[in-house]
Amino acid sequence: MSQPHTESHNNHGSHGSLKSYIIGFALSIILTIIPLVVVMNHMLGKTGTLVLILVMAVLQFGVQLFFFMHVKEGENARWNIMALLFGLVILVTIVAGSIWIMTYNTVAH
């Protein structure tokens, strides 16, 4: 027959406290409502609105990483941050390369 199950799943990383989850949730809501109010009330021009949305998206990304995904916690925090930075380098390379190709690779006939 098969061997008895002896593995346990108690080696998960630590979870955040209720306070950190509430702070992260509140920041997420605030960072979502600010661009919504600006867009709905036409408070800024097109460029200002776009910049605000992008800044709020980056801040939202940071809140999600640090309050909910606990990137800086645990024994692998350094590797997590290095992997994140590597992913950002790849993302910037792809986006910048795509913009460059779309801008300068057009041939006029």
Residue pairs with C-beta under 8 A, 6 or more apart in sequence:
13 70
13 73
13 74
14 70
14 73
14 74
15 70
16 24
16 67
16 68
16 70
16 73
20 67
21 67
21 68
23 67
24 63
24 64
24 66
24 67
24 68
27 63
27 67
28 60
28 63
28 64
31 56
31 59
31 60
31 63
32 56
32 60
34 52
34 56
35 49
35 52
35 53
35 56
37 43
38 44
38 49
38 52
39 49
39 53
43 49
44 52
65 71
65 84
66 72
71 77
71 80
71 81
71 84
72 80
72 81
74 80
